[in-house]
Amino acid sequence: MAVKYLKKAIKNPSTDDYKTRQEVQKILNDLEKRREDGIKEISKKFDNYQGEFIVSEEKIKEASKKINQKTKDDIKFAHERIKKFAEYQLKYLNNDFEVELSKGLFAGQRLIPIDTVGCYIPAGRYAHISSAIMAITPAKVAGVKTIITASPPKNQDGANPGIIYAANYCGADVILNLGGVAAIGSLAFGCFGNPAVDFLVGAGNQYVAEAKRILFGKVGIDLFAGPTEIAIIADKSADKEIVAADIVGQAEHGYNSPGWVLTTDKSVAEHVIKRIPELISKLPEGPKSSAEPAWRDYGEVMLCDNNEEMAKISDQYAAEHLEVHAENLDWWLKRLRNYGSLFLGEETTVAYGDKCSGPNHILPTKGAARYTGGLYVGKFIKCLTFQRMSKDANKVVGATAARLARAEGMEAHARTSDIRLKKYGHTN
């Protein structure tokens, strides 16, 4: 039996891509030419902001005073776990090495942190304090020299105080009161006296994601990302109410945030279809206005024959967040291959990963988990190679390279070997 859709989405995360791409390209072209003047204009237009763009030390201290101690303690809690996880990831990356591949031929690698990184911290409908921790902390652990952070101004006072406090606490060197495409342009082009960044990271809306995509090549980016996604695999053992609640939990992100339920149990499917709209209706107006169209237009419920079929479909969707509410969790851990981050068992949930549990919440969407993982300490480190060799090693390596070059028709390449073979007393 083929997968049966009890609820099918009428839209997908790429529905509005073309329109967004055109708008963002036009803005970036203008910002690259006009730089600070263009940024000031667009910041006034979209954020109604005309204040200082670089957050001063005085403003950082003011932000700290506005944050209650409990929130500071929570930021510390999240930072400790995210930092510890990043440190373990760094520890288990491949180390620098040099190896003799053949007599006299040595090659190796060096792991070198990126020099300058730009971290975008979204703060539109929600102030994503946790995103500051997620973006900045692994960069700091990796050894990045300069970290420049940008976040949309909340009002004429600038960015959200919680974000400013968290960014400073985690080690940002510069904090900018800038949002959207203007922020991405400022980071990439090097405005307001800051260096142009080498690498851009951070979540954001479709305009931020598109700006990063367009600028990829001029700068590196963490990953291609779109609206947040959640998929839940649920068998007969799943708590139906928790499954429904976790779908709603992600739907409040935005009107185009997909939620997918895969189940082998019809009662689970029927319950979530009935219950999710009820849970959404009880939300405060802000989250409700996002969750309603997200579930209506992008939500899906699929009834599958068995666990293998659920795993297969899940790997095809390659969801950003994947929860497994099923028996035999070890089997799922070994079987599943495509996801941004995996949450095994009902005891954990996407919200924990989003806020404080340790692994990063900046993750691939739109199927990108088929070929990449999320943000981690290794994304801030370049794996660079080197080689050296003796004059004697040239006898074999040089002669081989010359022959291969001539086989390819590349005579100039071959002659770079010839000149060395002749100098070192070897023949080709």
C-alpha positions in Angstrom: 0.0 0.0 0.0 1.2 3.5 -0.8 1.4 6.2 1.8 -2.1 7.5 2.5 -2.4 11.3 3.1 -5.1 12.0 5.6 -4.2 15.6 5.3 -2.2 17.0 2.4 -0.5 20.4 2.2 -1.7 22.9 -0.4 1.6 24.8 -0.3 5.2 24.0 0.2 8.1 25.9 1.8 9.3 27.1 -1.7 6.0 28.6 -2.8 7.1 32.2 -2.5 10.8 31.8 -3.4 10.8 33.6 -6.8 9.1 36.7 -5.6 11.4 36.9 -2.5 14.5 36.4 -4.7 13.7 39.3 -6.9 13.0 41.7 -4.0 16.2 40.7 -2.1 18.5 40.9 -5.1 17.3 44.5 -5.8 17.9 45.5 -2.2 21.4 44.0 -2.1 22.4 45.6 -5.4 21.5 49.0 -3.9 23.2 48.3 -0.6 26.5 47.3 -2.2 26.6 50.6 -4.1 25.3 52.9 -1.4 26.5 51.0 1.7 25.8 53.0 4.9 23.4 55.4 3.2 21.4 52.6 1.7 21.4 50.7 5.0 20.1 53.8 6.9 17.3 54.3 4.4 16.1 50.7 4.4 16.4 50.5 8.2 14.1 53.5 8.5 11.7 52.1 5.9 11.3 48.6 7.3 12.2 49.0 11.0 11.3 52.6 11.6 14.8 53.0 13.1 17.0 56.0 13.0 19.3 55.5 16.0 22.9 54.3 16.4 23.7 51.2 14.5 26.7 50.0 16.6 25.7 49.1 20.1 28.0 50.9 22.5 29.5 49.6 25.8 27.1 52.0 27.6 24.1 50.4 25.8 25.3 46.9 26.6 25.4 47.8 30.3 22.0 49.4 30.1 20.6 46.2 28.4 22.1 44.1 31.3 20.2 46.2 33.8 16.9 45.6 32.0 17.3 41.8 32.2 16.1 40.1 35.4 18.4 37.7 37.2 16.3 34.6 36.3 16.7 35.3 32.6 20.5 35.9 33.1 20.6 32.5 34.9 18.7 30.8 32.0 21.1 32.3 29.5 24.0 31.0 31.5 22.4 27.6 31.7 21.9 27.4 28.0 25.4 28.8 27.2 27.1 26.2 29.4 25.4 23.3 27.6 25.8 24.7 24.1 29.5 25.5 24.9 30.2 22.1 26.4 28.6 20.3 23.4 30.7 22.5 21.0 33.8 21.7 22.9 33.2 18.0 22.6 32.5 18.4 18.9 35.9 20.3 18.6 37.6 17.6 20.6 36.5 14.9 18.2 37.2 16.7 15.0 40.1 15.4 13.0 43.3 16.9 14.2 46.2 18.6 12.4 48.6 16.0 10.9 51.4 15.4 8.5 52.1 12.0 6.9 54.8 10.6 4.5 52.8 9.3 1.6 55.8 7.9 -0.2 59.6 8.4 0.4 60.3 12.1 0.6 56.7 13.2 -0.1 54.9 14.7 2.9 51.4 16.0 3.1 49.1 17.1 5.9 46.2 19.3 7.0 45.7 22.2 9.3 42.4 23.1 11.0 42.3 26.9 11.0 39.4 29.0 12.4 37.7 31.5 10.1 38.9 35.0 10.8 35.7 37.0 10.8 32.1 35.8 11.2 28.8 37.6 11.0 26.0 36.2 13.2 22.4 37.2 12.5 20.0 37.0 15.4 16.3 37.3 14.4 13.9 39.3 16.5 10.8 40.1 14.5 7.7 38.7 16.2 9.8 36.9 18.7 13.1 37.9 20.4 15.3 34.9 19.8 17.7 35.2 22.7 18.6 31.6 22.2 19.8 32.2 18.6 22.5 34.5 19.9 23.8 31.7 22.1 23.6 29.2 19.3 25.3 31.3 16.7 28.1 33.0 18.7 29.1 30.2 21.2 30.4 27.6 18.7 32.2 30.4 16.8 33.9 31.4 20.0 34.8 27.8 20.8 36.2 27.3 17.3 38.6 30.3 17.8 37.1 32.8 15.4 39.0 36.1 15.8 36.2 38.6 15.2 32.5 38.0 15.7 30.0 40.7 14.5 26.4 40.3 15.5 23.3 42.0 14.0 19.8 42.0 15.3 16.7 44.1 14.4 16.0 47.1 16.5 13.1 46.7 18.8 12.5 50.4 19.0 14.6 53.6 18.9 16.6 52.1 21.8 17.9 49.4 19.4 17.9 45.6 19.6 16.2 43.6 22.2 18.0 43.9 25.6 18.0 40.2 26.1 19.6 39.6 22.7 22.2 42.3 23.4 23.0 40.8 26.8 23.3 37.2 25.5 25.4 38.3 22.5 27.8 40.1 24.8 27.8 37.3 27.3 28.7 34.8 24.6 31.6 36.8 23.2 30.4 39.0 20.4 33.0 41.7 19.5 30.5 44.0 17.8 26.7 44.2 18.1 24.7 46.0 15.4 21.1 47.3 15.6 20.2 46.1 12.2 17.7 43.6 10.8 16.8 41.8 7.6 18.5 42.3 4.3 20.2 45.5 5.6 21.9 43.5 8.3 23.1 40.8 6.0 24.4 43.4 3.5 26.2 45.4 6.2 27.9 42.2 7.5 28.9 41.0 4.0 30.0 44.4 2.6 31.8 45.6 5.7 29.9 48.8 6.8 30.1 51.2 9.8 33.9 50.7 10.1 33.6 46.9 10.5 35.5 44.4 8.3 33.5 42.5 5.7 32.8 39.1 7.3 34.2 35.9 5.7 31.2 33.8 6.9 27.5 34.4 7.6 25.5 32.3 10.1 22.1 32.5 11.7 18.4 31.8 11.3 16.0 34.4 9.8 12.9 34.9 7.7 12.7 34.2 4.0 14.3 37.5 3.1 17.3 36.9 5.4 17.7 33.3 4.0 17.5 34.6 0.4 20.1 37.3 1.0 22.5 34.7 2.4 21.8 32.5 -0.6 22.5 35.3 -3.1 25.7 36.4 -1.3 27.0 32.8 -1.1 30.4 32.9 -2.9 31.2 36.4 -1.9 31.0 35.1 1.7 30.5 31.6 3.1 27.2 30.7 4.7 26.3 28.1 7.3 23.5 26.5 5.2 20.6 27.3 3.0 17.6 27.7 5.3 13.9 28.5 4.8 10.9 28.4 7.1 11.3 26.1 10.1 10.0 22.5 9.8 9.0 19.7 12.1 8.2 16.0 11.3 7.0 13.6 13.9 7.2 9.8 13.6 4.6 8.2 15.8 3.6 4.6 16.3 0.8 3.1 18.5 2.8 3.8 21.7 2.8 7.6 21.1 1.1 10.0 23.4 -1.4 11.5 20.9 -1.8 14.8 22.8 2.0 15.4 23.0 2.3 14.8 19.3 -0.4 17.4 18.6 1.2 19.8 21.0 4.6 19.5 19.5 3.3 20.2 16.0 1.6 23.4 17.3 4.8 24.3 19.1 6.6 24.8 15.8 3.6 26.2 13.9 3.8 29.4 15.9 7.1 30.3 14.2 5.4 31.6 11.0 2.6 31.2 8.5 4.7 29.0 6.3 6.2 26.6 8.9 5.4 23.0 7.8 4.4 20.3 10.3 4.3 16.7 9.2 3.0 13.6 11.1 3.9 10.1 9.9 2.2 7.3 11.7 1.3 3.6 11.4 -1.7 4.1 13.8 -4.9 5.5 12.4 -6.1 6.7 15.8 -3.0 8.8 16.1 -3.6 10.4 12.7 -7.3 11.1 13.4 -6.5 12.6 16.9 -3.9 15.1 15.6 -6.1 16.2 12.7 -8.9 16.9 15.2 -6.8 18.2 18.0 -4.3 20.5 16.4 -6.8 23.2 15.3 -8.3 23.1 18.8 -4.9 23.7 20.4 -4.2 26.5 18.0 -7.5 28.2 18.7 -6.5 28.5 22.4 -3.2 30.3 21.7 -2.7 34.0 22.2 -3.5 36.1 19.1 0.1 36.5 17.9 1.1 32.8 17.9 -2.3 31.9 16.7 -2.1 34.1 13.6 1.0 32.2 12.5 0.0 28.7 13.6 -3.4 28.7 11.9 -2.2 29.2 8.3 0.9 27.1 8.9 -1.2 24.0 9.8 -3.9 24.8 7.3 -1.7 25.3 4.3 1.5 23.4 5.1 0.5 20.6 7.5 0.4 17.0 6.5 -0.7 13.7 8.2 0.5 10.5 6.5 -0.7 7.0 7.4 2.1 4.4 6.7 2.1 0.6 6.6 5.1 0.0 8.8 8.2 1.5 10.5 10.4 1.1 7.4 7.9 3.0 5.3 7.8 5.8 7.9 11.6 5.9 7.9 11.8 6.0 4.1 9.3 8.9 3.8 11.0 10.8 6.6 14.4 10.5 4.8 12.7 11.9 1.6 11.3 14.9 3.5 14.6 15.4 5.4 12.9 17.6 8.0 14.8 20.3 9.9 13.5 18.8 13.2 12.6 15.2 13.5 10.9 13.8 16.6 10.4 10.0 17.1 7.6 8.9 19.4 7.9 5.2 18.9 9.2 2.0 20.4 12.8 0.7 19.8 14.5 4.1 19.7 17.9 2.6 19.0 16.6 1.2 15.7 15.4 4.6 14.6 18.7 6.2 15.6 20.6 3.7 13.4 18.0 3.7 10.5 17.2 7.4 10.0 19.7 9.3 7.8 18.3 12.7 6.8 17.3 15.3 9.4 18.6 18.5 10.8 18.4 17.4 14.4 16.8 14.2 15.9 14.7 14.1 19.1 14.4 10.6 20.4 11.4 9.7 22.6 8.6 11.8 24.0 10.8 13.0 26.9 12.6 15.5 24.6 11.1 18.0 22.2 12.1 20.5 19.6 11.6 23.4 22.1 14.4 22.0 24.3 16.8 21.9 21.4 15.7 25.4 20.3 16.5 26.9 23.6 19.0 25.3 25.8 19.7 21.5 25.7 23.0 21.6 23.8 23.0 20.8 20.1 22.5 23.7 17.8 19.2 24.9 16.5 20.4 26.5 13.3 19.6 23.7 11.0 19.0 22.8 7.3 15.5 23.1 5.8 13.8 22.5 2.4 15.4 19.0 2.1 19.0 20.3 2.6 19.5 17.7 5.4 20.0 15.2 2.6 23.6 16.7 2.1 24.4 18.7 5.2 24.0 18.9 8.9 23.3 22.0 11.0 25.6 24.6 12.5 28.3 23.2 14.6 31.8 24.1 15.7 33.4 22.5 12.6 31.6 25.0 10.3 33.8 27.8 11.6 37.0 25.8 10.9 38.7 25.5 7.5 40.4 22.2 6.8 43.5 23.3 4.8 46.0 21.0 3.2 49.8 21.4 2.6 52.6 19.4 1.1 56.3 19.4 0.9 58.9 17.0 -0.7 62.5 16.2 -1.1 64.5 16.7 -4.3 64.8 12.9 -4.5 61.0 12.5 -4.3 60.7 14.6 -7.5 62.2 11.7 -9.5 59.0 9.7 -9.1 56.3 12.3 -8.4 57.6 14.8 -11.0 57.9 12.2 -13.7 54.4 10.9 -13.0 52.9 14.4 -12.9 54.6 15.3 -16.2 53.2 12.2 -18.0 49.7 12.7 -16.7 49.8 16.4 -17.7 50.8 15.5 -21.2 48.1 12.8 -21.4 45.7 15.6 -20.6 47.2 18.0 -23.2 48.5 20.4 -20.5 52.1 21.0 -21.8 52.8 24.0 -19.5 52.0 21.9 -16.5 54.4 19.2 -17.6 57.2 21.6 -18.1 56.9 22.7 -14.4 57.9 19.1 -13.6 60.6 19.0 -16.3 62.4 22.0 -15.0 62.7 20.5 -11.6 63.7 17.0 -12.8 66.5 18.6 -14.8 67.6 20.8 -11.9 67.7 17.9 -9.5 69.5 15.6 -11.9 66.6 13.3 -12.8 65.3 12.3 -16.1 61.7 12.0 -17.2 
